[in-house]
Amino acid sequence: MKRRILLGLAAIVAVIVIAAAVAPYFVGRVAEGNFKAQIARINSRHTGVIVHVDSYQRGFYSSEAKLSLTPQAEMAPRAMQLWSILLGSQGKPQFDLRINHGPIAFAAFGDGHVSFMPVLYTAEFQGEKLPPMSLVGIFKPDLYVRQSFAGSIDSMLNVPAGRYSMGVLGATWQGAHMETELNGAQDRMHYAGSIEPIDYQAQNPSSGENYSGRIKGFGFSGDKQLSKYDFWTGTSRFTFKGAEFKVNGQQVTQLAGGQGHGEIRETADGKWLGGSSESVQNGGTIRGWRFAGLTFDESASHIDAALLRRFLDRLNAAARSAGTSPDTDAIKQALPVLGRALAPAQATAHLALAAPDGRFEVRARVSFDAAAPAATATQAFSLLDRINARATLDFDRKLVDGFSTRVLGGAEAARTVDQVLDQWQQQGYLKTGPDGREHSLLTYHAGEFAINGQVIISGSDDPQPGSPH
């Protein structure tokens, strides 16, 4: 009886092993179709880059694919220059991928990514094959992707530690890592990563001064979901670990760490988009001048999601039709749609710098005037005519004096700055409040810009007498 049970179990195990060993051949067909579908989906999102599958050689346990990237025709000339720097002067680098078929990717044993969990396929790209003269090729990133039968996709990006030098410039880095998880419907995503410390050295050939420094690293993560009109909403977080910069071995700037978070959200019916963010940097020193911290927060609300998507779709359609960046006429024709999308929107921002000798603060609020005159046959639609902005500037004179003396160049620089501030006070652009702080109110409406009620630029864009420009 025991022998029959053992033989039965052995037969079952043998069937499972044989099925698992043979299945990759048949799964490979499905994997190829899904892989190419993912490429098509990337291209459909108009990221500015077109991914080409130059060849796909399907094997029994694994396949070999060759991909190349080309910029979309509408990419601007400056973006084309950046493209060449990032990926090499040829502009069409080729990437070799190895694709291991599931359900158990036996062929992945050699790359250290083998998983006994059922997968449709895994794919790996090794950065050492990138063009060595490209910026991306210098960092040699490795990419590993795994797709399940349910459609979810996990990816891991690693940048190994390395160094680079060219003439008087040199840098070393301790690597970076990022992981993303995309669900089967590909409408929800989680990501997390870190950039480890980066050191640099440089020399000014004319002065002989040596510059060096360290950026101590970053961390980031987020959770996103696709909105009704294909905008990624959700939360994001980041941390900054600090930095320091030196000249001839002497410390010039030291920055403490910081952190921040942001959110892009939509209303329950998907009609309105909005968001907010807040970041805090925990102080430091600049040429011996100390500050306690720098904070920035902003928010926006009531952006019409459907109209914003229509505006972007029109620009993309115009770019595809022209085979280049949208021309001026296409942008002008689409701007009224953007104006309607922003008409109910409001945005706020707050910047604050704190130091032992005072504070510097800017508060701003922007809205869009839906009642502004519509475009006519003789006057084109102008988004600037619909902006209604108000900002306040408040600061302690002692803080400006300390910054000017220590950072801008000593007592002479401080006297020059004081003279300018005194002149602005005489002209009414600065007012001293009861708390002793300097204050300015800046407004902009229908093309008119004013400081403390004095018009600097009228709606006709003519500078007024007394303008500091």
matplotlib code that plots the C-alpha trace (Angstrom):
import matplotlib.pyplot as plt

x = [0.0, 2.8, 4.6, 1.6, 1.2, 4.9, 4.7, 1.6, 3.2, 6.4, 4.3, 2.5, 5.8, 7.2, 4.2, 4.5, 8.2, 7.9, 4.9, 6.9, 9.9, 7.9, 5.4, 7.8, 7.8, 4.1, 4.0, 6.7, 4.1, 1.8, 4.8, 5.8, 2.3, 2.1, 5.6, 4.8, 1.5, 3.3, 5.6, 2.6, 1.0, 4.1, 4.1, 0.4, 1.1, 3.1, 6.0, 8.2, 10.0, 9.1, 10.2, 10.9, 11.1, 13.8, 13.8, 12.4, 13.9, 11.7, 13.5, 12.4, 13.1, 14.1, 13.9, 16.2, 14.8, 16.5, 14.9, 15.7, 14.6, 13.9, 12.5, 9.1, 9.0, 7.6, 10.5, 11.9, 15.5, 16.8, 15.2, 16.9, 20.3, 19.5, 18.5, 21.9, 23.7, 21.6, 21.8, 24.7, 25.4, 23.8, 20.4, 19.1, 20.8, 19.9, 19.1, 19.5, 16.9, 16.8, 13.3, 12.8, 9.5, 7.3, 5.6, 8.9, 11.7, 14.4, 16.5, 16.8, 18.9, 22.1, 21.1, 20.1, 16.5, 14.9, 11.5, 9.5, 6.3, 4.4, 5.2, 4.4, 7.9, 10.8, 13.1, 16.5, 18.5, 22.2, 23.4, 26.9, 25.7, 24.7, 26.8, 29.8, 29.9, 26.3, 25.3, 23.1, 25.9, 28.2, 25.8, 25.2, 21.7, 20.4, 16.6, 14.7, 11.0, 8.6, 5.0, 2.5, -0.2, -2.8, -1.0, 0.7, 4.2, 7.1, 10.3, 13.6, 16.2, 19.7, 22.5, 25.8, 28.5, 30.9, 33.1, 33.6, 36.2, 36.7, 39.4, 39.0, 35.7, 35.3, 32.5, 31.9, 28.6, 27.5, 24.5, 20.8, 17.8, 14.2, 11.3, 7.8, 4.7, 1.9, -1.4, -3.0, -5.3, -2.3, -4.2, -2.5, 1.2, 3.5, 7.1, 10.0, 13.7, 16.9, 19.9, 23.0, 25.7, 27.4, 30.8, 32.3, 35.5, 36.2, 38.8, 38.5, 41.4, 41.6, 41.6, 43.1, 40.3, 39.3, 35.6, 34.4, 31.3, 28.9, 25.2, 24.3, 21.4, 17.7, 14.8, 11.4, 8.2, 4.6, 1.3, -0.6, -3.8, -5.1, -7.9, -11.1, -9.3, -6.0, -4.1, -2.0, -3.3, -2.2, 0.6, 4.3, 7.0, 10.7, 13.6, 16.8, 19.8, 21.9, 24.8, 28.0, 30.2, 33.8, 36.3, 40.0, 39.1, 37.2, 33.5, 31.3, 27.9, 26.4, 22.8, 20.9, 18.4, 14.8, 11.6, 8.4, 5.2, 2.7, -0.7, -2.7, -6.3, -9.6, -13.2, -15.4, -17.1, -13.7, -14.7, -12.1, -8.4, -6.4, -3.3, -1.0, 2.6, 4.8, 8.6, 10.9, 14.7, 16.2, 18.6, 22.4, 25.1, 26.2, 29.6, 29.2, 25.6, 23.3, 19.6, 17.2, 15.1, 13.3, 9.7, 7.5, 4.0, 1.5, -2.0, -4.3, -8.0, -10.9, -9.1, -11.5, -10.1, -12.1, -11.1, -7.5, -7.4, -9.0, -6.4, -3.5, -5.1, -5.4, -1.7, -0.7, -2.9, -1.4, 2.1, 1.4, -0.2, 2.7, 5.4, 7.1, 6.2, 2.8, 3.1, 2.0, -1.4, -2.2, -1.4, -3.5, -6.4, -6.1, -5.6, -9.3, -9.8, -7.1, -8.7, -12.0, -10.2, -8.5, -11.4, -12.7, -9.2, -7.4, -3.8, -1.8, 1.9, 3.9, 7.6, 9.3, 13.0, 13.8, 17.1, 18.4, 18.2, 14.6, 12.3, 11.6, 8.1, 6.2, 2.5, 0.7, -2.8, -3.7, -7.2, -8.5, -11.1, -13.8, -15.5, -12.5, -13.4, -13.5, -11.3, -12.4, -11.4, -9.0, -7.7, -6.5, -7.3, -4.9, -4.5, -2.5, -5.5, -7.4, -4.9, -5.8, -2.8, -2.0, 1.3, 2.7, 6.3, 7.4, 11.0, 13.2, 15.8, 18.3, 18.1, 18.8, 21.8, 23.2, 22.8, 24.4, 27.3, 28.2, 27.1, 27.1, 30.5, 30.9, 30.0, 30.2, 27.6, 25.4, 25.5, 24.6, 21.6, 20.5, 20.6, 18.4, 15.9, 15.9, 15.1, 12.3, 10.9, 11.0, 9.2, 6.5, 7.4, 8.4, 6.6, 7.7, 4.9, 4.2, 6.2, 9.3, 9.2, 9.3, 6.2, 5.1, 1.7, 2.0, -1.0, -1.7, -5.0, -6.0, -2.4, -1.9, 0.9, 1.1, 3.2, 1.5, -1.2, 1.2, 0.8, 4.2, 2.9, -0.5, -2.8, -1.1, 2.3, 3.6, 5.9, 4.6, 6.7, 8.7, 9.0, 12.1, 12.7]
y = [0.0, 2.4, 1.5, 2.4, 5.7, 6.5, 5.5, 7.6, 10.6, 10.1, 10.0, 13.2, 14.9, 13.7, 15.0, 18.4, 18.6, 17.6, 20.0, 22.8, 22.0, 21.8, 24.6, 27.5, 26.6, 27.1, 30.0, 31.6, 32.3, 34.1, 35.9, 37.2, 38.6, 40.2, 41.7, 43.3, 44.5, 46.3, 48.0, 49.2, 50.5, 52.5, 54.0, 54.9, 57.1, 59.6, 59.8, 61.5, 58.2, 55.4, 51.9, 49.6, 45.8, 45.3, 41.5, 38.8, 35.3, 33.0, 30.0, 27.0, 28.4, 31.9, 34.4, 37.2, 40.6, 43.7, 47.0, 50.5, 53.9, 56.9, 60.3, 61.1, 63.5, 66.3, 66.5, 70.0, 70.6, 71.3, 68.0, 66.3, 67.6, 66.3, 63.0, 62.6, 63.4, 60.9, 58.0, 58.7, 60.7, 58.1, 58.9, 55.3, 53.0, 49.3, 47.3, 43.5, 41.8, 38.3, 37.1, 34.0, 32.2, 31.0, 29.4, 28.7, 30.7, 28.0, 30.0, 32.8, 30.7, 32.3, 35.9, 35.6, 36.5, 33.0, 32.8, 29.6, 31.6, 31.2, 34.0, 34.7, 35.9, 37.8, 40.1, 41.6, 44.3, 44.9, 48.5, 47.6, 47.2, 50.8, 53.2, 54.0, 57.7, 58.4, 59.8, 56.8, 54.4, 56.0, 54.8, 51.4, 50.8, 47.2, 46.6, 43.5, 43.1, 40.3, 39.9, 37.6, 35.6, 38.0, 41.0, 42.6, 43.9, 44.3, 46.0, 46.7, 49.2, 49.2, 51.6, 50.1, 52.1, 53.8, 56.7, 59.0, 61.6, 63.9, 66.5, 68.6, 67.0, 63.8, 62.1, 59.0, 57.5, 54.7, 53.6, 53.8, 51.4, 51.7, 49.2, 49.6, 47.4, 47.8, 45.9, 43.6, 46.4, 48.7, 51.5, 51.4, 51.7, 51.7, 52.8, 53.3, 54.0, 55.6, 57.4, 56.9, 59.5, 61.2, 62.9, 65.3, 67.2, 69.9, 72.6, 76.0, 76.1, 79.9, 80.5, 77.2, 76.9, 73.3, 72.6, 69.5, 68.3, 65.5, 65.1, 62.7, 61.0, 60.9, 58.6, 58.5, 56.5, 56.9, 55.3, 56.3, 55.4, 56.3, 58.9, 59.0, 61.1, 59.3, 61.5, 59.7, 60.8, 59.7, 60.5, 60.8, 61.2, 62.1, 62.6, 64.6, 63.5, 66.7, 68.1, 70.0, 72.0, 73.1, 75.4, 74.6, 72.2, 74.9, 74.3, 76.9, 75.5, 72.8, 71.8, 69.7, 67.0, 67.5, 65.8, 66.4, 64.9, 65.7, 64.6, 64.8, 64.0, 64.0, 64.4, 61.4, 62.0, 62.6, 66.1, 68.2, 67.7, 69.3, 68.7, 70.0, 69.5, 70.5, 70.4, 71.2, 71.7, 71.8, 74.6, 74.9, 77.4, 79.4, 81.1, 81.1, 82.6, 80.3, 79.7, 77.5, 76.1, 76.6, 75.5, 75.6, 74.5, 74.9, 73.8, 73.9, 73.0, 72.9, 72.2, 70.7, 67.3, 66.7, 70.0, 69.7, 66.2, 67.7, 70.5, 68.0, 65.7, 68.6, 69.4, 65.8, 65.5, 68.7, 67.4, 64.1, 65.8, 68.3, 65.7, 68.2, 70.3, 72.0, 75.3, 78.6, 78.5, 75.1, 76.3, 79.4, 77.4, 75.1, 77.8, 78.6, 75.0, 75.4, 78.7, 77.0, 74.2, 76.7, 79.2, 77.8, 76.9, 78.5, 78.0, 79.1, 79.1, 79.9, 80.2, 80.9, 81.2, 81.2, 82.4, 83.5, 87.1, 87.0, 85.6, 86.0, 85.1, 85.1, 84.2, 84.1, 83.3, 82.9, 82.5, 82.7, 85.2, 83.4, 86.8, 88.1, 89.1, 86.3, 86.1, 88.0, 88.2, 91.0, 89.9, 86.4, 84.5, 85.5, 83.4, 86.1, 88.4, 86.0, 85.7, 87.3, 87.1, 88.6, 88.1, 89.5, 89.9, 90.3, 90.2, 91.4, 93.9, 92.4, 89.0, 90.8, 92.6, 89.4, 87.6, 90.4, 90.7, 87.0, 85.7, 88.5, 90.1, 91.9, 95.4, 97.0, 94.6, 95.2, 99.0, 98.6, 96.4, 98.8, 101.7, 99.8, 99.0, 102.6, 103.8, 101.3, 102.6, 106.2, 105.1, 103.3, 99.8, 98.8, 99.8, 99.2, 97.6, 98.0, 94.9, 96.4, 94.1, 95.3, 94.6, 94.7, 93.8, 92.7, 92.4, 91.3, 91.5, 91.8, 92.5, 95.2, 94.8, 96.9, 97.2, 98.6, 100.0, 101.7, 100.5, 99.4, 97.8, 98.8, 96.5, 98.0, 96.8, 100.4, 101.0, 103.8, 106.7, 105.8, 102.1, 100.5, 98.8]
z = [0.0, 1.0, -2.2, -4.3, -2.5, -3.0, -6.7, -7.1, -5.5, -7.6, -10.8, -9.8, -9.0, -12.3, -14.3, -12.5, -13.2, -16.8, -17.3, -15.7, -17.9, -21.1, -20.4, -21.1, -24.8, -25.0, -22.6, -24.7, -27.4, -25.0, -23.4, -26.9, -27.5, -24.1, -24.4, -27.7, -26.4, -23.5, -26.0, -28.0, -24.8, -24.0, -27.5, -27.3, -24.2, -26.3, -23.9, -26.6, -27.3, -29.7, -28.8, -31.7, -31.5, -34.1, -33.7, -31.4, -31.5, -29.5, -27.9, -25.8, -22.3, -23.2, -26.0, -27.3, -28.3, -29.7, -29.0, -30.2, -29.1, -31.4, -30.4, -31.7, -34.6, -32.6, -30.2, -30.1, -31.3, -27.8, -26.6, -29.5, -28.3, -24.8, -26.3, -28.0, -24.8, -22.8, -25.3, -27.6, -30.7, -33.0, -31.5, -32.0, -29.4, -29.4, -26.3, -26.0, -23.8, -22.5, -21.9, -19.7, -20.1, -17.2, -15.4, -13.7, -15.4, -15.4, -17.7, -15.1, -12.7, -14.1, -13.5, -9.8, -10.4, -10.5, -8.8, -8.2, -8.2, -11.5, -14.0, -17.6, -18.4, -16.9, -18.9, -18.1, -19.6, -18.7, -18.8, -19.7, -23.3, -23.6, -25.7, -23.5, -24.6, -23.6, -20.2, -19.5, -20.6, -18.0, -15.2, -16.7, -15.2, -15.0, -15.5, -14.5, -15.3, -14.3, -15.6, -14.0, -15.8, -14.2, -16.0, -13.0, -13.7, -11.2, -12.2, -10.5, -11.7, -10.3, -10.9, -9.6, -7.8, -10.3, -11.2, -14.1, -15.0, -18.0, -17.9, -14.8, -13.8, -11.8, -9.9, -7.9, -6.9, -4.6, -6.7, -6.9, -6.7, -7.7, -7.6, -9.2, -8.9, -11.4, -11.0, -13.6, -14.8, -15.0, -13.4, -9.9, -9.1, -6.2, -6.4, -4.1, -4.5, -3.2, -4.6, -2.6, -1.9, -4.9, -4.6, -7.2, -7.9, -10.4, -11.1, -12.7, -15.2, -15.3, -11.5, -10.4, -7.7, -6.8, -6.1, -4.4, -2.6, -1.6, -2.1, 0.6, -1.1, -1.7, -1.0, -2.6, -2.8, -4.0, -4.7, -7.8, -9.6, -13.0, -12.9, -15.1, -17.7, -17.6, -15.2, -12.5, -9.1, -5.6, -3.1, -3.3, -0.6, -0.6, 1.7, 1.2, 3.3, 3.0, 1.0, 1.4, -1.0, -0.7, -2.5, -2.1, 0.7, 2.7, 3.4, 1.7, 2.0, 4.2, 3.9, 6.4, 5.3, 4.5, 3.6, 1.7, 0.4, -2.3, -3.5, -6.8, -6.3, -8.2, -6.9, -6.5, -9.9, -11.6, -12.7, -10.8, -10.4, -7.5, -5.4, -2.8, -1.7, 1.2, 1.6, 4.5, 4.4, 7.9, 7.6, 7.1, 6.5, 3.4, 3.8, 7.5, 7.4, 9.3, 8.5, 10.5, 7.7, 4.4, 3.8, 0.7, 0.3, -2.5, -3.5, -6.5, -6.9, -9.3, -12.5, -15.0, -15.8, -19.0, -20.6, -19.5, -21.2, -24.3, -24.4, -24.2, -26.8, -29.2, -28.8, -29.3, -32.4, -33.8, -33.2, -34.9, -37.9, -38.3, -37.5, -35.2, -32.2, -32.3, -34.2, -32.9, -34.6, -33.2, -29.7, -30.1, -31.2, -28.2, -25.6, -25.1, -24.0, -21.4, -20.4, -19.7, -17.8, -15.5, -15.2, -11.9, -10.6, -7.7, -6.5, -3.5, -2.5, 0.6, 0.9, 4.2, 5.1, 8.9, 10.3, 13.8, 12.6, 11.2, 8.5, 4.8, 3.6, 0.3, 0.1, -3.2, -4.5, -8.2, -9.8, -13.3, -14.4, -16.3, -17.1, -19.2, -22.8, -25.3, -28.3, -31.4, -35.0, -34.2, -30.8, -30.0, -26.8, -24.0, -20.9, -19.2, -19.4, -17.2, -14.5, -11.2, -8.8, -5.4, -3.5, -0.2, 0.6, 4.2, 5.6, 8.4, 7.4, 9.7, 7.8, 4.5, 6.1, 7.5, 4.2, 2.2, 4.6, 4.8, 1.4, -1.1, -0.3, 3.0, 4.3, 0.8, -0.6, 2.5, 2.0, -1.7, -0.8, 1.9, -0.6, -3.0, -0.2, 1.0, -2.6, -2.9, 0.4, -0.9, -4.0, -2.0, -3.2, 0.4, 3.6, 7.2, 9.2, 12.9, 13.6, 12.0, 9.0, 5.4, 3.5, -0.2, -1.8, -5.5, -7.7, -11.3, -13.0, -16.7, -17.7, -15.0, -12.5, -9.4, -6.2, -3.1, -5.4, -7.8, -11.3, -12.8, -16.0, -17.4, -19.4, -22.5, -21.3, -21.2, -18.2, -15.9, -14.6, -11.6, -12.7, -11.3, -14.7]

ax = plt.figure().add_subplot(projection="3d")
ax.plot(x, y, z, "-o")
ax.set_aspect("equal")
plt.show()
